Amino acid sequence: MPLGNLHPLFVHLPIGILLLAFLMELYYRKKPQPKDNGTILFALAIGAISALISVVTGWFLGGNGGYDEQLLDLHRWIAIAFSVGAAVLFFLKKSSNKQAQKSYMPVFVVVLILLTATGHYGGSLTHGEDFLFAEKYEDPVIENVEKAAVYADIVQPILHRKCVSCHNSGKTKGGLLLTSESSLIAGGDSGALLDSLEQEGMSLLMHRLHLPMEDEEHMPPKGKVQLTTEEVMLMEWWMENKHCFDCLVEDLHHEGKLTTALEALEKDTSAEALLAEKVDEVPQDFMDLLAQNNISAQLISEEKPLLLVNFLQRKNLSEADFELLERYKENVVQLNLGYTNMDNEMIKLLKPFKNLIKLQLQNTQITNEGLKEIKRFKLLESLNLFGTVVDDTGLDQLSKLSNLKKLFVWQTPMTPEGLLAFQEKQRQVEIQGQIADSVFAASTLGPPTIIAEHEVFKDSIQVSLEQFFEGAKIFYVLETAQNDTLPKEYVKPFYINETGKLRTFATLDGWEPSLESSMDFLKSGVKVNRINLASEPHPKYVSKGGNTLVDFSRGTSNFVDGKWLGFEAKHMTATVEFKEPTTISHIAVGSLSIPTNWIFRPVGYTVWGSKDGSSYTQLKSIDLPLGQPSINIERLIYDIEIPPTLLKKVKLLVKSPLKNPDWHPVPGGKSFIFLDELVFN
């Protein structure tokens, strides 16, 4: 074994031993009795010997080459000075001479300074000259991998993690430096790193990566952290594409496992994702305690320990309710206080919940004054003020919410003029209420806007229809199981208390009738206890996991809105357990169809039921035709009727076409099904 290879074994001994000896000196100086019995002298002897061995082995190691000569010389001579100083310390401590004893502690301080300098320059040789004071390297944050720079965002971070420790400005093993594009192109003593070897048919870089671990030329060397299979795959992909330094991922062809590896590099930088990394898990007994106090709480997803809390329209909220919730205040990101007795005084109780992202205050007693408390929620993205008396003056407080993205203000005294002025300053905010594109110059009669807080409800849901053309009349039809198809003229908000499709249109003298707008409303009459998925959805479309299917929130026509579960080239099977055995006769399934994005309608369903929770019986199986050629975006509801059966659990298989149909521009490609809500009645 080369003597220099022992240097890493001995180099840390004098550091720990001499620091311990110094701390012991300080300890015994303040302690009158008993005095040191020779332990410090022994420690100094071992420290001096280990320092000498470190210098000798380090000298031989430096002779192997690959280090910055100027930095190496500096490290060597300071190390020698430190080693001599350590030996001097031993003799000063041992001496009974008063002058020697007087100079002992000052010399000890000088030795520690030399120790620090030696360690610093030694670290610079190994990790780079600025390793001590440089900012900690962090991988680039990739939010959309298709827009990522292949070299800067993917390749260079791999090299930094696995290679730069041996190929930096202080330590250039094999004459190779890997800290920049120019040095990577230049190569090292063995030649150009990126050029292909004639015999191997691959670049020197990939040749070294693929050598057996036992081979001395394998990189990284045995004992170092190796590249993962995915990292090697990404490096190969980059090399196969002529190791371009300025191309984006979207510029280069990728599919299959390579696409999966690339997508794994994406980082969720949403407020929810960042908070989930910092907070503790929420125990089930705390959730149960909230339920016992008439507070509904659930995790927003299986992967994130963040809470959605609903006060269930209670009119008796008190300080005790919020004190109970404070135990896990950091985890509360969504708070539904709609239809409660929340007012300007009680809203001060929300002060501890600084991580609120979504706040619902619909139909409460909140006024402009109460909004002064809301400005403290710096992470707030969604605020519902439906049915409150907040007016244009309150918008001044909301303008201080820099992260606000969605604002619900229908049936408030806010004016279209005030909201337009607000949106001119806060362009990132989507306002749902008394403002629409039709306030601008319009040449056709637009369809009415359907306004409802949810599309899935338990008892009933209030619906409003808005049309901004003066003199226009609104008509609507609610298609339910009773087949009500007679249009009614809209006069005022109304309630829907059963599953159905609402269709509405507008008329105006001298104009053609508007196009229809429609919305499906689903009444959920059964309480779900838990839901499990047999297989994981696609990593980019996991939303809240299985809870996405029963969270009373339908996805929009934007398939990346975070409210859909997407399954690529596979069926979806969900097992649903009810809170108590319930007679089930209808199941509604929400889905999405966007053929241009490879998203298609389900092609069938199979339903099994279990009365005891363990054995299942097939209740219904439906096969549906594949959709006709289309470029339309459709949000669909499928209603499955089964024989009324008392059930504890239901297992539902939703069938995917698995592949794009023949009429698709990319026939045979892996297709998706997107699902959002399961409603049982």
C-alpha positions in Angstrom: 0.0 0.0 0.0 1.5 3.4 -0.9 2.4 5.3 2.3 0.5 8.4 1.1 -2.8 6.5 1.1 -2.6 6.5 4.9 -2.8 10.3 5.1 -6.7 10.4 5.4 -6.4 7.9 8.2 -4.1 10.0 10.4 -4.9 13.5 9.3 -7.9 14.0 11.7 -6.2 12.5 14.8 -4.2 15.6 15.8 -7.2 17.9 15.2 -9.4 16.1 17.7 -6.7 15.3 20.2 -5.2 18.8 20.5 -8.6 20.4 20.6 -9.5 18.1 23.5 -6.2 18.9 25.3 -7.0 22.7 25.0 -10.5 22.2 26.4 -9.1 20.2 29.3 -6.6 23.0 30.0 -9.5 25.5 30.3 -11.4 23.1 32.5 -8.7 22.5 35.0 -7.7 26.1 35.2 -11.1 27.0 36.6 -11.2 23.9 38.8 -9.2 24.3 42.1 -9.1 20.5 42.9 -8.1 18.0 41.7 -5.6 19.2 39.2 -4.6 17.5 36.0 -2.8 14.2 36.8 -0.9 13.9 33.5 -3.8 13.3 31.1 -3.1 16.5 29.1 0.6 15.8 28.8 -0.3 12.3 27.4 -2.8 13.8 25.0 -0.1 16.3 23.8 2.3 13.5 23.2 -0.2 11.6 21.1 -1.2 14.7 19.3 2.4 15.6 18.4 3.2 12.0 17.1 0.0 11.8 15.0 0.8 15.3 13.6 4.2 14.1 12.5 2.8 11.0 10.9 0.2 13.1 9.1 2.9 15.3 7.7 5.0 12.4 6.5 2.1 10.5 4.8 0.7 13.8 3.4 4.1 14.6 1.8 4.0 11.3 0.0 0.4 11.7 -1.1 1.1 15.2 -2.5 3.9 13.6 -4.6 1.3 11.6 -6.6 0.4 14.8 -8.5 -3.0 16.2 -9.5 -2.9 19.1 -7.0 -2.4 22.8 -7.4 1.4 23.2 -6.7 1.2 26.6 -5.0 -1.7 25.5 -2.8 0.1 22.2 -2.0 3.3 24.0 -0.9 1.4 26.3 1.3 -0.4 23.4 2.9 2.8 21.4 3.4 4.8 24.1 5.1 2.1 25.3 7.4 1.5 21.6 8.3 5.2 21.3 9.2 5.0 24.5 11.3 2.0 23.0 13.1 3.7 19.7 13.7 6.8 21.4 15.2 4.5 23.6 17.3 2.7 20.5 18.6 6.0 19.0 19.7 7.0 22.3 21.3 3.8 22.2 23.3 4.6 18.8 24.8 8.0 20.0 26.0 6.6 23.3 27.4 4.0 21.4 29.3 6.5 19.0 30.7 9.0 21.7 31.7 9.1 23.1 35.2 10.7 26.3 34.0 8.6 29.3 34.9 9.2 31.1 31.6 8.2 27.9 29.7 5.0 27.6 31.7 4.2 31.2 31.1 4.6 30.9 27.3 2.7 27.6 27.2 -0.9 28.9 26.6 0.1 31.6 24.1 2.0 28.9 22.1 -1.1 26.6 22.4 -3.2 29.4 20.8 -0.7 29.8 17.9 -0.7 26.0 17.4 -4.5 26.0 17.1 -4.3 28.8 14.6 -1.8 26.8 12.6 -4.0 23.7 12.9 -7.0 25.7 11.5 -4.9 27.0 8.6 -3.5 23.6 7.8 -7.0 22.1 7.8 -8.3 24.9 5.6 -5.7 24.5 2.9 -6.0 20.7 3.1 -9.7 21.0 2.5 -9.0 23.5 -0.4 -6.8 20.9 -2.0 -9.6 18.3 -1.8 -12.8 20.3 -2.4 -11.6 23.5 -4.0 -10.1 26.7 -2.9 -13.3 28.3 -1.8 -14.8 25.3 -0.1 -14.9 26.9 3.4 -16.5 30.2 2.5 -18.4 29.4 -0.7 -22.1 29.2 -0.6 -23.5 25.6 -0.3 -24.1 24.2 -3.8 -27.7 23.5 -4.5 -29.1 21.7 -7.5 -31.1 24.0 -9.9 -34.8 23.9 -9.1 -36.6 22.5 -12.1 -40.3 23.2 -12.2 -40.9 22.3 -15.8 -38.3 19.8 -17.0 -39.2 20.4 -20.7 -37.9 24.0 -20.3 -34.7 22.9 -18.4 -31.2 23.5 -19.9 -29.8 20.0 -20.5 -26.2 20.8 -19.5 -26.7 23.6 -16.9 -29.7 22.0 -15.1 -29.1 18.3 -15.5 -25.6 17.3 -16.5 -23.5 19.8 -14.6 -25.3 19.0 -11.3 -24.5 15.3 -11.8 -20.8 16.2 -12.4 -20.8 18.4 -9.3 -22.3 15.8 -7.0 -20.2 12.8 -8.2 -17.0 14.2 -9.9 -16.0 17.7 -8.8 -14.5 16.5 -5.5 -11.6 15.1 -7.4 -11.5 17.5 -10.4 -11.7 21.0 -9.0 -9.4 24.0 -9.0 -7.4 22.7 -6.0 -7.3 19.0 -7.0 -7.1 18.2 -10.7 -6.8 14.4 -10.8 -5.4 13.3 -14.2 -5.1 17.0 -15.1 -8.9 17.1 -15.5 -11.1 20.0 -14.3 -14.9 19.6 -14.4 -16.1 22.9 -13.0 -17.0 24.6 -16.3 -18.0 24.0 -19.9 -14.5 25.1 -21.2 -12.6 22.8 -18.8 -14.9 19.9 -19.7 -14.2 20.4 -23.4 -10.5 20.7 -22.8 -10.2 17.3 -21.1 -7.2 16.1 -19.1 -4.0 14.1 -19.4 -5.8 11.2 -21.0 -7.2 13.3 -23.8 -10.5 14.9 -24.8 -13.2 13.7 -22.5 -16.1 14.1 -24.9 -14.6 12.8 -28.1 -15.4 9.2 -29.1 -12.7 6.6 -28.7 -12.0 4.7 -32.0 -12.0 1.2 -30.5 -14.7 1.7 -27.9 -17.2 3.5 -30.1 -18.0 5.8 -27.2 -16.6 8.9 -25.5 -13.8 8.7 -22.9 -16.2 10.0 -20.4 -18.8 7.2 -20.9 -16.0 4.6 -21.3 -14.7 5.4 -17.8 -18.2 5.4 -16.4 -19.0 1.9 -17.8 -15.7 0.2 -16.8 -16.1 -2.5 -14.1 -15.9 -1.2 -10.6 -12.7 -3.1 -10.0 -10.9 -1.4 -12.9 -8.5 1.3 -11.7 -9.7 3.7 -14.5 -13.4 3.3 -13.5 -14.9 6.7 -12.6 -15.8 7.6 -10.0 -13.2 5.5 -8.2 -14.3 2.5 -6.0 -15.2 3.8 -2.6 -16.7 7.1 -4.0 -20.4 7.6 -4.4 -21.3 6.2 -7.8 -23.7 7.5 -10.4 -27.2 6.0 -10.3 -28.6 4.1 -13.2 -30.8 7.2 -14.0 -27.8 9.5 -13.9 -25.8 7.3 -16.3 -28.8 7.2 -18.6 -29.1 11.0 -18.6 -25.4 11.3 -19.3 -25.6 8.9 -22.2 -28.6 10.8 -23.6 -26.6 14.0 -23.5 -23.6 12.5 -25.2 -25.8 10.9 -27.9 -27.2 14.3 -28.7 -23.7 15.7 -29.4 -23.2 16.9 -25.8 -24.9 20.2 -26.6 -24.3 22.9 -24.0 -27.2 25.3 -24.9 -30.1 23.0 -25.8 -33.3 22.5 -23.8 -34.9 19.2 -22.9 -37.8 19.9 -25.2 -35.3 20.2 -28.1 -34.1 16.6 -27.7 -36.1 13.4 -28.3 -36.9 11.4 -25.2 -39.3 8.7 -24.3 -40.0 5.7 -22.0 -37.6 5.3 -19.0 -35.7 8.4 -20.1 -38.8 10.6 -19.8 -39.5 9.1 -16.4 -36.0 9.9 -15.2 -36.4 13.5 -16.5 -39.8 14.0 -14.9 -38.3 12.8 -11.6 -36.1 15.9 -11.7 -39.0 18.3 -11.5 -39.5 19.8 -8.1 -42.9 20.9 -6.7 -42.3 24.5 -5.5 -45.8 25.2 -4.6 -46.4 26.6 -1.1 -48.1 23.4 0.0 -45.1 21.3 -1.1 -42.6 23.5 0.6 -44.6 23.5 3.8 -45.0 19.8 3.7 -41.3 19.4 4.0 -41.1 21.4 7.2 -44.1 20.3 9.3 -44.6 17.2 11.5 -46.9 14.3 10.8 -50.5 14.7 12.2 -51.5 11.7 14.4 -54.8 10.1 13.9 -55.8 10.6 17.5 -55.6 14.4 16.9 -57.9 14.1 13.9 -60.3 12.0 16.0 -60.2 14.6 18.8 -61.2 17.3 16.3 -64.1 15.1 15.0 -65.3 14.6 18.6 -65.5 18.4 18.9 -67.5 18.8 15.6 -64.5 19.9 13.6 -63.8 18.1 10.3 -60.2 17.7 9.4 -58.5 15.7 6.6 -55.1 15.5 5.0 -55.0 17.3 1.6 -53.1 14.3 0.3 -51.6 11.0 1.4 -48.0 12.4 0.8 -48.4 15.8 2.5 -49.2 16.2 6.3 -51.2 19.3 5.7 -54.7 19.8 6.9 -57.9 21.0 5.4 -60.2 22.0 8.3 -64.0 22.5 7.9 -66.1 24.0 10.8 -69.2 22.5 9.2 -71.3 25.7 9.1 -71.4 25.9 12.9 -73.0 28.9 14.4 -71.4 28.4 17.9 -67.7 28.7 17.2 -65.7 29.9 20.2 -62.1 30.6 21.2 -61.8 27.0 22.5 -62.3 25.6 19.0 -59.2 27.5 17.7 -57.1 26.7 20.8 -57.8 23.0 20.1 -56.6 23.4 16.5 -53.4 25.4 17.5 -51.7 22.1 18.5 -50.9 21.6 14.8 -51.3 25.2 13.6 -48.3 24.9 11.2 -50.2 22.1 9.4 -53.4 24.0 8.7 -53.3 25.3 5.1 -57.0 25.3 4.2 -59.8 26.6 6.5 -63.5 26.6 5.7 -65.4 29.0 7.9 -68.3 29.5 5.5 -71.8 30.0 7.0 -70.4 30.1 10.5 -70.6 32.9 13.1 -67.2 34.2 12.2 -67.0 38.0 12.5 -64.5 40.8 12.8 -63.6 40.1 16.4 -63.4 36.3 16.1 -61.2 36.5 13.0 -58.3 37.6 15.2 -58.2 34.1 16.5 -56.8 33.0 13.2 -53.5 34.9 13.9 -51.5 31.7 14.8 -52.4 30.0 11.5 -49.8 31.8 9.4 -49.6 29.0 6.8 -53.1 29.4 5.4 -53.2 29.0 1.7 -57.0 28.8 1.2 -59.6 30.6 3.4 -63.4 30.4 3.0 -65.4 33.1 4.7 -68.6 32.9 2.5 -71.8 34.1 4.2 -70.1 35.2 7.4 -70.3 38.6 9.2 -66.8 39.7 8.0 -66.6 43.3 6.9 -63.9 45.6 5.5 -62.6 45.9 9.0 -62.1 42.2 9.4 -60.0 42.1 6.2 -57.3 43.9 8.0 -56.5 40.7 9.9 -56.3 38.7 6.6 -53.3 40.7 5.2 -51.0 38.8 7.7 -51.5 35.6 5.7 -48.6 36.0 3.2 -49.1 32.5 1.7 -52.9 33.0 1.0 -53.8 32.0 -2.6 -57.6 31.6 -2.4 -60.1 33.7 -0.6 -63.9 33.3 -0.7 -66.0 36.3 0.4 -69.2 35.2 -1.3 -72.3 36.7 0.4 -70.4 39.0 2.7 -70.8 42.8 3.0 -67.2 43.5 1.9 -67.2 46.3 -0.6 -64.6 48.1 -2.9 -62.9 49.6 0.2 -61.9 46.1 1.3 -60.0 45.6 -1.9 -57.2 47.9 -0.5 -56.5 45.3 2.2 -56.5 42.4 -0.3 -54.0 44.2 -2.6 -51.4 43.5 0.2 -51.7 39.7 -0.4 -48.9 39.2 -2.9 -49.7 35.5 -3.5 -53.4 35.8 -3.9 -54.5 34.0 -7.1 -58.3 33.4 -6.7 -60.9 35.7 -5.3 -64.7 34.8 -4.9 -66.8 37.9 -4.6 -70.2 37.2 -6.0 -73.2 38.6 -4.1 -71.1 41.3 -2.4 -71.4 45.1 -2.7 -68.3 45.2 -4.8 -68.8 47.0 -8.1 -67.5 45.9 -11.5 -65.6 49.2 -11.7 -63.9 48.6 -8.3 -63.0 45.0 -9.3 -61.6 46.1 -12.6 -59.4 48.7 -10.9 -58.2 46.1 -8.5 -57.4 43.6 -11.2 -55.4 46.2 -13.2 -53.0 46.2 -10.2 -53.3 42.5 -9.3 -53.3 40.9 -12.7 -52.4 37.5 -11.2 -55.7 37.3 -9.4 -58.6 35.4 -11.0 -61.8 37.1 -9.9 -65.1 35.1 -9.8 -68.1 37.3 -9.4 -69.4 40.5 -10.7 -66.8 40.8 -13.5 -66.6 39.1 -16.8 -65.1 39.6 -20.2 -68.5 40.9 -21.4 -68.0 44.2 -19.6 -65.7 45.0 -22.5 -66.8 45.5 -26.0 -68.7 42.4 -27.2 -70.1 41.6 -30.6 -72.2 38.5 -29.7 -74.5 37.5 -26.9 -72.3 35.4 -24.6 -73.8 32.5 -22.6 -74.7 33.1 -18.9 -72.1 32.4 -16.2 -73.1 29.6 -13.7 -72.0 30.5 -10.2 -71.8 27.9 -7.5 -69.3 27.3 -4.8 -69.1 23.6 -5.6 -70.3 21.1 -8.2 -70.5 18.3 -5.6 -72.6 18.8 -2.5 -74.2 17.0 0.4 -77.6 18.5 1.0 -78.1 21.4 -1.5 -76.2 24.0 -3.3 -77.1 27.6 -4.2 -76.7 28.6 -7.8 -76.7 32.0 -9.4 -76.7 32.9 -13.1 -75.2 36.1 -14.4 -75.4 37.8 -17.8 -73.9 41.3 -18.3 -75.9 42.4 -21.4 -78.5 44.9 -20.3 -82.0 43.6 -21.1 -80.9 40.0 -21.7 -83.0 37.3 -20.2 -81.6 34.1 -18.8 -83.3 30.7 -19.2 -82.2 27.4 -17.6 -83.1 23.8 -17.6 -82.2 21.3 -14.8 -82.1 17.8 -16.1 -82.6 15.3 -13.3 -83.9 11.8 -12.8 -87.4 13.3 -13.3 -86.4 14.5 -16.8 -87.3 18.2 -16.2 -86.7 19.7 -19.7 -88.9 22.8 -19.6 -86.9 26.0 -19.6 -87.5 28.4 -16.8 -86.7 32.1 -16.8 -84.0 33.0 -14.2 -85.2 35.5 -11.6 -83.1 35.0 -8.5 -80.6 32.5 -7.1 -82.0 29.0 -6.5 -81.0 25.8 -4.8 -80.3 22.4 -6.4 -80.9 19.5 -4.1 -80.4 16.5 -6.4 -78.0 15.2 -9.0 -78.5 16.8 -12.4 -77.2 18.8 -15.3 -77.9 22.5 -15.4 -78.1 24.0 -18.9 -78.6 27.7 -19.4 -78.7 30.2 -22.3 -79.6 33.9 -22.8 -81.8 35.8 -25.2 -82.0 39.5 -26.1 -84.3 41.3 -28.6 -82.5 41.7 -31.9 -79.7 39.2 -31.1 -79.3 35.5 -31.8 -79.8 33.4 -28.7 -76.5 32.7 -26.9 -74.7 29.4 -26.8 -75.5 27.2 -23.9 -73.3 26.9 -20.8 -73.8 23.8 -18.6 -72.6 22.3 -15.4 -73.1 18.9 -13.8 -74.1 18.9 -10.1 -73.7 15.8 -8.0 -75.4 15.2 -4.7 -73.3 12.9 -2.5 -75.6 11.1 -0.1 -73.0 8.6 1.3 -70.1 9.3 3.7 -66.9 7.8 2.6 -64.5 6.6 5.4 -61.4 5.9 3.3 -60.4 5.1 -0.3 -57.5 3.1 -1.6 -56.0 3.0 -5.1 -54.8 -0.4 -6.4 -52.1 1.3 -8.6 -50.4 4.7 -8.4 -51.4 7.4 -10.9 -48.8 9.1 -13.2 -46.3 11.0 -11.0 -47.3 14.3 -12.6 -51.0 13.8 -11.9 -51.3 12.5 -8.4 -53.2 15.5 -6.9 -54.3 14.3 -3.4 -54.0 10.6 -4.1 -57.2 8.6 -3.6 -58.8 11.5 -1.6 -59.0 13.4 -4.9 -61.9 11.2 -5.8 -64.0 12.2 -2.8 -62.9 15.8 -1.9 -66.0 17.5 -3.3 -63.9 19.5 -5.7 -64.2 18.8 -9.5 -61.3 19.4 -11.8 -61.5 22.1 -14.4 -61.0 21.7 -18.2 -57.3 22.5 -17.4 -55.8 19.0 -16.9 -52.8 20.4 -15.0 -54.9 22.3 -12.4 -53.9 19.8 -9.7 -57.4 18.4 -9.2 -57.2 15.3 -11.5 -55.8 11.8 -11.1 -54.2 10.8 -14.3 -53.5 7.2 -15.2 -51.2 6.5 -18.2 -51.8 3.2 -20.1 -53.5 1.5 -17.2 -56.9 1.1 -15.7 -57.9 2.7 -12.3 -59.2 0.5 -9.5 -60.4 2.1 -6.3 -61.7 0.4 -3.1 -64.1 2.7 -1.2 -65.1 2.0 2.4 -68.2 3.8 3.8 -68.5 5.0 7.3 -71.3 2.6 7.9 -73.1 0.0 5.7 -75.2 1.9 3.2 -77.7 1.0 0.5 -76.1 2.0 -2.8 -77.9 2.2 -6.1 -76.0 4.9 -8.1 -72.4 5.7 -8.6 -71.3 8.9 -10.5 -67.8 9.1 -12.0 -66.2 12.3 -13.2 -63.7 12.2 -16.1 -62.0 14.4 -18.7 -61.5 14.1 -22.4 -58.8 16.0 -24.3 -57.8 13.9 -27.2 -55.1 16.4 -28.3 -53.4 15.8 -25.0 -53.8 12.0 -25.3 -56.6 12.0 -22.6 -59.7 9.9 -23.5 -63.0 8.9 -22.1 -63.1 5.7 -20.1 -64.3 2.7 -22.1 -66.0 0.8 -19.3 -66.7 0.2 -15.7 -67.0 -2.8 -13.4 -68.4 -2.6 -9.9 -68.0 -5.1 -7.1 -69.7 -4.8 -3.7 -68.9 -6.2 -0.3 -71.4 -6.4 2.6 -68.8 -7.7 5.2 -65.8 -5.7 3.9 -63.8 -8.8 2.8 -65.7 -10.8 0.2 -66.9 -9.1 -3.0 -69.7 -9.8 -5.6 -69.8 -8.3 -9.0 -72.8 -6.0 -9.3 -72.4 -4.3 -12.7 -70.0 -4.3 -15.7 -70.3 -1.8 -18.6 -68.4 -1.6 -21.8 -68.5 1.8 -23.6 -67.5 2.6 -27.2 -64.3 4.5 -27.8 -65.0 8.2 -28.5 -65.3 9.4 -32.0 -62.6 11.7 -33.6 -62.7 14.9 -31.7 -60.5 17.9 -30.6 -63.0 19.1 -28.0 -62.3 19.4 -24.3 -65.1 17.7 -22.3 -65.7 17.3 -18.6 -67.9 14.2 -18.3 -70.1 12.5 -15.7 -70.9 8.8 -16.0 -73.8 7.5 -13.9 -73.7 3.8 -13.1 -76.9 2.2 -11.8 -76.6 -0.9 -9.7 -79.3 -3.0 -7.9 -79.9 -1.3 -4.6 -77.6 -3.2 -2.2 -76.5 -2.8 1.4 -72.7 -2.4 1.2 -69.8 -1.8 3.4 -67.3 -1.5 0.6 -67.3 -0.9 -3.2 -64.5 -1.8 -5.6 -64.7 0.1 -8.9 -62.7 -0.6 -12.0 -62.6 2.3 -14.5 -61.3 1.0 -17.9 -58.9 2.9 -20.0 -58.5 2.6 -23.7 -54.7 2.2 -22.9 -53.6 3.3 -26.3 -54.5 6.2 -28.7 -57.1 5.2 -31.2 -56.3 4.7 -34.9 -57.8 8.1 -35.8 -55.4 9.9 -33.4 -52.3 11.8 -34.9 -50.1 9.4 -32.8 -52.0 6.1 -33.0 -50.9 3.5 -30.5 -49.3 6.0 -28.1 -49.9 5.5 -24.4 -53.2 7.2 -23.6 -54.5 8.6 -20.3 -57.7 8.6 -18.3 -58.3 11.5 -16.0 -60.7 11.1 -13.0 -61.7 13.4 -10.2 -64.9 12.6 -8.3 -66.8 9.4 -7.2 -70.2 10.1 -5.8 -72.4 7.4 -4.2 -76.1 7.5 -3.7 
